[in-house]
Amino acid sequence: MRVLASRWQGSVLVCGKCSKKLDGGFGEKGRTPLVKLLRQALGVKKGRKSDRGVVEVKCLGVCPKNAVVIVDGARPDRWMLVPAGADADEVVATLREHGNVLSPLPPPASPPLC
């Protein structure tokens, strides 16, 4: 077995099946997937070298009508149903107010002087 290090300090899982059903469903024209909007709103990149992750997964098994299911990695006991057309900034604000590690990162600690 091999273990890879990651810089992630938080993650959000987005149901890909829900996104596919909505044909995107977000953004100005309603054709942008939620995962793409969340990445833009949070300023995260793909990959393990980013400080946070927004990952599209196959299916979370909830399958709501006209909504996408997301799971906050810091609060796996609370799943969110994001209605089609919801503003990505509102979703990010909701994640942050519930104590998600997607909150702004604290500045790095300075090394001890001794």
DOZA-619074 format. One record per residue: x, y, z of N, C-alpha, C, O, CB in turn. Coordinates in steps of 0.05 Angstrom, whole numbers, padded with zeros to 5 digits, always signed. Glycine has a CB too. Layout:
N
XYZXYZXYZXYZXYZ ...
END
This chain:
114
+00017-00023+00000+00000+00000+00000+00018+00025+00000+00040+00025+00012-00020+00000+00025 +00008+00045-00013+00023+00070-00015+00006+00093-00005-00018+00094-00011+00032+00076-00044 +00017+00111+00010+00003+00134+00021+00014+00159+00008+00038+00163+00007+00005+00135+00052 -00004+00176-00001+00004+00202-00013-00003+00225+00006-00025+00225+00018-00009+00206-00041 +00014+00244+00008+00008+00267+00024-00008+00287+00008-00006+00288-00016+00035+00280+00034 -00024+00302+00022-00041+00322+00009-00040+00348+00026-00034+00346+00050-00070+00313+00006 -00044+00370+00014-00045+00396+00029-00073+00403+00037-00078+00424+00049-00032+00418+00012 -00093+00387+00031-00120+00393+00036-00125+00397+00066-00116+00382+00083-00139+00371+00026 -00140+00419+00072-00148+00424+00099-00179+00423+00101-00190+00429+00122-00137+00450+00109 -00192+00417+00079-00221+00415+00078-00229+00405+00052-00215+00407+00032-00233+00442+00084 -00254+00393+00051-00264+00383+00026-00294+00384+00025-00308+00384+00046-00254+00354+00021 -00305+00385+00001-00334+00384-00004-00338+00363-00026-00325+00364-00047-00346+00412-00011 -00357+00345-00021-00364+00325-00041-00390+00334-00055-00409+00342-00041-00367+00297-00029 -00390+00334-00082-00413+00342-00097-00423+00318-00113-00407+00306-00127-00406+00367-00116 -00449+00312-00112-00460+00289-00126-00460+00295-00157-00473+00314-00166-00489+00283-00116 -00446+00278-00171-00444+00281-00200-00470+00273-00214-00476+00285-00235-00421+00265-00211 -00484+00254-00204-00509+00245-00216-00530+00267-00215-00545+00272-00234-00520+00220-00203 -00532+00281-00192-00551+00303-00189-00544+00325-00209-00561+00336-00222-00550+00314-00160 -00517+00331-00211-00509+00352-00230-00515+00345-00258-00524+00362-00274-00478+00357-00227 -00512+00320-00265-00518+00311-00292-00548+00313-00299-00555+00321-00321-00508+00282-00296 -00564+00307-00279-00593+00309-00283-00602+00337-00288-00620+00342-00304-00608+00298-00258 -00588+00356-00276-00595+00385-00279-00582+00397-00304-00588+00419-00311-00587+00401-00255 -00565+00382-00317-00551+00392-00341-00535+00417-00333-00536+00437-00347-00571+00398-00364 -00522+00415-00311-00508+00439-00300-00525+00451-00279-00521+00446-00255-00501+00459-00323 -00543+00468-00287-00563+00480-00269-00556+00505-00254-00572+00515-00239-00571+00460-00250 -00531+00514-00257-00522+00537-00242-00508+00557-00260-00503+00551-00284-00502+00529-00219 -00502+00580-00250-00489+00601-00266-00509+00618-00280-00534+00614-00277-00470+00589-00286 -00500+00638-00295-00517+00657-00309-00537+00644-00328-00561+00650-00328-00501+00677-00325 -00527+00625-00344-00545+00612-00364-00556+00585-00354-00571+00572-00369-00529+00607-00389 -00549+00578-00329-00560+00553-00318-00547+00528-00331-00559+00506-00330-00589+00551-00322 -00523+00530-00341-00510+00507-00354-00484+00500-00340-00470+00481-00349-00505+00513-00382 -00476+00514-00319-00451+00508-00306-00455+00489-00282-00474+00493-00267-00438+00535-00296 -00439+00468-00280-00441+00450-00257-00434+00464-00231-00417+00481-00230-00424+00425-00261 -00447+00455-00209-00442+00467-00183-00413+00463-00175-00401+00481-00162-00460+00454-00162 -00401+00441-00181-00373+00436-00173-00355+00457-00185-00336+00466-00171-00364+00408-00181 -00360+00465-00209-00343+00485-00222-00347+00512-00209-00327+00527-00204-00350+00487-00252 -00372+00519-00203-00377+00545-00190-00365+00546-00162-00355+00567-00154-00407+00550-00188 -00367+00524-00147-00355+00524-00120-00325+00527-00121-00313+00541-00105-00363+00498-00106 -00312+00514-00140-00283+00516-00143-00276+00545-00149-00257+00556-00138-00273+00498-00166 -00291+00558-00167-00286+00586-00173-00290+00604-00149-00274+00622-00143-00303+00595-00197 -00313+00600-00135-00320+00617-00112-00300+00614-00089-00294+00634-00075-00348+00610-00102 -00289+00590-00086-00269+00585-00064-00241+00590-00073-00223+00592-00057-00272+00557-00054 -00237+00593-00099-00210+00597-00110-00192+00573-00107-00168+00576-00104-00197+00620-00095 -00204+00549-00109-00188+00524-00107-00182+00513-00134-00197+00517-00154-00202+00503-00089 -00161+00499-00136-00153+00485-00160-00158+00455-00156-00164+00446-00134-00123+00490-00167 -00156+00440-00178-00158+00411-00176-00132+00400-00165-00111+00412-00168-00165+00399-00203 -00133+00377-00153-00109+00363-00145-00103+00364-00116-00114+00380-00101-00086+00374-00160 -00084+00347-00108-00077+00344-00080-00059+00366-00069-00055+00369-00045-00064+00318-00075 -00048+00383-00087-00030+00404-00078-00045+00430-00071-00033+00449-00062-00009+00410-00100 -00070+00430-00076-00087+00453-00068-00091+00452-00038-00087+00431-00026-00114+00453-00084 -00099+00474-00026-00103+00474+00003-00131+00464+00011-00136+00457+00034-00100+00502+00014 -00149+00462-00009-00176+00452-00004-00185+00437-00029-00173+00439-00050-00196+00476+00002 -00206+00421-00025-00215+00405-00048-00245+00406-00051-00260+00405-00032-00206+00377-00046 -00254+00408-00076-00282+00405-00083-00283+00382-00104-00272+00385-00126-00295+00432-00095 -00295+00360-00096-00293+00336-00112-00321+00327-00120-00340+00326-00104-00279+00313-00096 -00324+00320-00146-00349+00309-00156-00347+00279-00153-00328+00266-00163-00354+00318-00186 -00367+00267-00140-00368+00238-00136-00391+00226-00152-00408+00241-00162-00371+00231-00106 -00392+00200-00155-00412+00188-00172-00441+00193-00163-00455+00209-00175-00408+00158-00173 -00450+00181-00142-00477+00185-00132-00478+00181-00102-00466+00162-00091-00497+00165-00146 -00491+00200-00088-00493+00198-00059-00519+00184-00050-00523+00180-00026-00492+00226-00048 -00536+00177-00069-00560+00161-00063-00584+00175-00053-00603+00162-00045-00552+00141-00044 -00584+00202-00052-00607+00217-00042-00626+00224-00065-00650+00220-00063-00598+00243-00028 -00615+00233-00087-00630+00239-00112-00654+00257-00108-00677+00249-00114-00639+00213-00124 -00650+00282-00099-00672+00301-00097-00680+00312-00124-00664+00311-00143-00664+00325-00078 -00704+00322-00126-00713+00335-00152-00703+00363-00153-00705+00378-00133-00744+00334-00154 -00692+00371-00176-00682+00398-00180-00663+00409-00159-00664+00432-00152-00706+00417-00182 -00645+00392-00150-00625+00400-00130-00601+00382-00133-00602+00360-00144-00637+00399-00101 -00579+00391-00121-00554+00376-00120-00546+00371-00091-00548+00389-00074-00531+00390-00135 -00538+00347-00084-00530+00340-00057-00500+00346-00054-00484+00338-00071-00536+00310-00050 -00493+00360-00032-00465+00363-00026-00460+00355+00003-00477+00357+00020-00456+00393-00030 -00435+00345+00008-00428+00337+00035-00402+00352+00043-00383+00352+00028-00423+00306+00036 -00404+00365+00065-00381+00379+00076-00363+00359+00091-00373+00345+00109-00390+00402+00096 -00338+00356+00083-00320+00337+00095-00316+00341+00125-00310+00322+00140-00294+00339+00082 -00319+00366+00134-00316+00372+00163-00342+00365+00179-00340+00361+00203-00310+00402+00167 -00365+00364+00165-00390+00357+00178-00405+00335+00162-00425+00340+00150-00408+00382+00180 -00394+00311+00162-00406+00290+00146-00434+00281+00156-00448+00266+00142-00388+00266+00145 -00442+00290+00179-00468+00284+00190-00490+00302+00179-00513+00297+00185-00467+00285+00220 -00483+00323+00164-00503+00342+00154-00498+00345+00124-00478+00356+00115-00501+00370+00168 -00517+00336+00108-00515+00338+00079-00533+00362+00070-00554+00367+00082-00524+00312+00065 -00525+00375+00050-00540+00399+00040-00552+00392+00013-00540+00380-00004-00521+00423+00037 -00577+00401+00009-00590+00400-00017-00590+00428-00028-00603+00446-00018-00620+00388-00014 -00575+00431-00050-00572+00458-00063-00591+00459-00086-00587+00445-00106-00543+00463-00071 -00612+00476-00085-00631+00478-00107-00618+00489-00133-00600+00505-00132-00655+00495-00100 -00628+00480-00156-00618+00489-00181-00620+00520-00183-00640+00532-00174-00634+00477-00205 -00599+00532-00193-00598+00561-00196-00589+00576-00171-00587+00601-00172-00625+00570-00203 -00583+00562-00149-00574+00575-00125-00547+00589-00130-00531+00581-00147-00571+00555-00102 -00543+00611-00116-00519+00627-00119-00496+00613-00105-00499+00605-00081-00523+00656-00108 -00473+00609-00118-00450+00595-00107-00440+00609-00082-00431+00596-00063-00428+00592-00128 -00441+00636-00082-00431+00651-00059-00448+00645-00034-00438+00645-00012-00431+00681-00065 -00475+00641-00038-00492+00634-00016-00485+00607-00005-00486+00602+00019-00522+00636-00024 -00480+00588-00023-00473+00561-00015-00447+00562+00002-00445+00549+00023-00469+00542-00039 -00427+00577-00008-00401+00579+00006-00406+00592+00033-00394+00583+00053-00381+00596-00011 -00422+00613+00035-00428+00626+00060-00441+00606+00080-00435+00607+00104-00447+00651+00056 -00460+00590+00070-00473+00570+00087-00453+00550+00098-00453+00542+00121-00495+00556+00072 -00435+00541+00080-00414+00522+00089-00396+00535+00110-00389+00522+00130-00397+00513+00064 -00389+00560+00106-00371+00573+00125-00385+00578+00152-00373+00575+00173-00362+00600+00114 -00411+00585+00152-00424+00591+00177-00429+00566+00194-00433+00568+00218-00451+00604+00172 -00429+00543+00181-00432+00518+00196-00405+00506+00204-00403+00482+00211-00447+00497+00179 -00384+00523+00204-00359+00514+00215-00342+00497+00197-00326+00481+00206-00363+00499+00240 -00346+00499+00171-00331+00484+00152-00302+00493+00152-00296+00516+00157-00343+00485+00124 -00284+00474+00147-00256+00481+00144-00250+00496+00118-00227+00501+00112-00238+00456+00146 -00271+00502+00103-00268+00518+00079-00267+00547+00086-00264+00565+00069-00290+00512+00059 -00270+00553+00112-00267+00581+00121-00240+00591+00114-00221+00575+00109-00273+00583+00152 -00237+00617+00113-00210+00628+00107-00189+00615+00125-00193+00613+00149-00210+00658+00109 -00167+00608+00113-00145+00595+00128-00132+00616+00146-00128+00639+00138-00125+00582+00109 -00124+00608+00170-00109+00626+00187-00081+00631+00175-00071+00614+00161-00107+00616+00216 -00070+00654+00181-00043+00659+00171-00023+00639+00183-00027+00630+00205-00033+00688+00177 -00002+00631+00168+00017+00612+00179+00030+00623+00204+00036+00646+00206+00038+00605+00158 +00035+00605+00223+00048+00612+00248+00077+00619+00243+00090+00606+00227+00045+00590+00269 +00086+00639+00256+00114+00646+00253+00131+00627+00270+00123+00618+00291+00119+00676+00262 +00155+00621+00260+00173+00603+00275+00182+00615+00301+00184+00640+00304+00197+00595+00258 +00187+00598+00321+00196+00609+00347+00223+00624+00344+00239+00616+00327+00198+00586+00369 +00226+00644+00361+00251+00660+00359+00274+00647+00373+00297+00654+00367+00246+00687+00371 +00270+00628+00391+00292+00616+00406+00304+00593+00390+00323+00580+00399+00282+00605+00433 
END
